[in-house]
Every structure is written in C-alpha cells, then in structure tokens.
Amino acid sequence: MKNEISSFIIADPSKCVGCRSCELACFTVHNTKNSTGYTVGTITTPVIPRLFLVRDEQFAMPVQCRHCEDAPCAKVRPYNAITIVDGAITIDEDNCIGCKTCIMACPIGAIGLTEKTMKSQLEDLGKNKFAFKEKMIANKCDLCIGIEGGPACAEVCPTKAFRIIREEDLKTNINNKRKQNAINILNVINQ
C-alpha cells in the first residue's frame, strides 16, 4: 500500500481580504439544523465554522487544520474521537467527550469547541423520558469530506486565496527549494 501524504488547504494572507465568505460557506455545508435554503434572518443556530479567521490591521487569514501526517491531536484523543477518514483527520462527534486535550495538542490552533445538542435518556421510576442537553465537542476542518465540490471555503473565496495542497504540490515545492538552494550555493562559490 502506498504511503500517501494527506491533503490540506491553506490560505494566502496576501490575497485574503477578511470578508468571511469562507466561514459562512463552511458553516452552511456543515450545518444540519437548518437543512433548507438560507435567507437573511432564517438561520436559527449560531454560525460556527470549522476554520478560524485571524485578522489584525496588517493581514487576514483563515487558520484551519493541516491534517498532519503524525497528528498530535489524534495521539492524545481518548475514545477514538479523532480518526483518519479518506486522508482527512476528522472528529467523531459521538465519541468526543469535550476534554479539550486535542485543542492543547494542536500546534496551529485549528481546533475549537462547539455546542452539540444531545438527546439523553433519563430513567424516572421505570418510565422512559428523554431530555436534551448541550455537550461541548471539538470542531475543526474536515476538508468537506463527502461534500460535492470539495472544500466549500475554496469554492466561494472571491480572491481565490485558498489552495488545496496535495502530495505532488509538496514534492514540487521541495524540488524547487532544492534547485534554488543549489543555485544560491553555486553563485556564492563563483563570486
């Protein structure tokens, strides 16, 4: 079996204008509570994307999971809450206990917490009753696995700031850096 490098998506901060279109697209494709079409004022749940826009006076850039080869978040997760699905590091919401260990382990800050409404069964004098409670679970980019059109953030970005990085992109990048390094050394030797 070929050991393939996981894909990930990255945004170019020189192209990002901080419009938050990526956040809305991410929320829209992952939101299951409002499954019908959206119009202004119809969203009944908090808008919580799986990427995080970082902005200051000089730059804006969405930060999202890099789907690390040796993912620190997956190493520390209890109950198999973080697994690899189709080459993407994903969170199993049913197994996540909200311990926040993955947040502490993530080297780039790509994991956050979100509330999930859980239906739990209560026993009351032999009668089955159900209650709904909020549970905090980990939330991060899953590369829109299983969603037609690929990562929604890249599809909607007006400045095309997003780029999907695949194995061949990494190999090309490494080869270009090696060539440039060889040229730099040659120039120093020839001076």
Backbone hydrogen bonds, N-H to C=O, Kabsch-Sander energy under -0.5 kcal/mol:
donor,donor_aa,acceptor,acceptor_aa,energy
4,E,2,K,-1.2
8,F,165,I,-1.8
9,I,65,C,-0.6
10,I,163,R,-2.2
12,D,161,A,-2.2
15,K,12,D,-1.8
16,C,12,D,-1.6
24,L,20,R,-1.9
25,A,21,S,-2.5
26,C,22,C,-2.5
27,F,23,E,-2.5
28,T,24,L,-2.5
29,V,25,A,-2.2
30,H,26,C,-1.4
31,N,27,F,-1.6
32,T,30,H,-0.6
35,S,33,K,-0.6
42,T,39,T,-2.3
48,I,46,P,-1.0
52,F,63,V,-2.4
54,V,61,M,-2.5
56,D,59,F,-2.6
60,A,13,P,-0.5
61,M,54,V,-2.5
63,V,52,F,-2.6
71,A,68,C,-0.9
75,K,71,A,-1.3
76,V,72,P,-1.3
77,R,73,C,-0.8
81,A,78,P,-1.4
83,T,90,T,-2.3
85,V,83,T,-0.6
85,V,88,A,-2.9
88,A,85,V,-2.1
90,T,83,T,-3.5
90,T,88,A,-0.6
92,D,81,A,-3.7
92,D,90,T,-0.5
93,E,91,I,-1.0
95,N,92,D,-0.9
96,C,92,D,-1.7
104,M,100,K,-1.7
105,A,101,T,-1.8
106,C,102,C,-1.8
109,G,106,C,-0.6
112,G,139,N,-2.6
114,T,137,I,-2.4
116,K,135,K,-2.6
118,M,116,K,-0.5
118,M,133,K,-3.2
120,S,118,M,-0.6
120,S,131,A,-3.0
122,L,129,K,-3.2
124,D,122,L,-0.6
124,D,127,K,-1.7
127,K,124,D,-2.1
129,K,122,L,-1.9
131,A,120,S,-2.6
133,K,118,M,-2.3
135,K,116,K,-2.3
137,I,114,T,-2.8
139,N,112,G,-2.4
141,C,50,R,-0.7
145,I,142,D,-1.4
147,I,144,C,-2.4
148,E,146,G,-0.6
150,G,147,I,-1.5
155,E,151,P,-1.4
156,V,152,A,-1.7
157,C,153,C,-1.1
160,K,157,C,-1.0
163,R,10,I,-2.3
165,I,8,F,-3.5
165,I,163,R,-0.6
166,R,164,I,-0.6
169,D,166,R,-0.5
170,L,166,R,-1.9
171,K,167,E,-2.3
172,T,168,E,-2.3
173,N,169,D,-2.4
174,I,170,L,-2.6
175,N,171,K,-2.6
176,N,172,T,-2.6
177,K,173,N,-2.2
178,R,174,I,-2.3
179,K,175,N,-2.4
180,Q,176,N,-2.5
181,N,177,K,-2.4
182,A,178,R,-2.4
183,I,179,K,-2.4
184,N,180,Q,-2.5
185,I,181,N,-2.4
186,L,182,A,-2.5
187,N,183,I,-2.6
188,V,184,N,-1.9
189,I,185,I,-2.5
190,N,186,L,-2.2
191,Q,188,V,-0.9
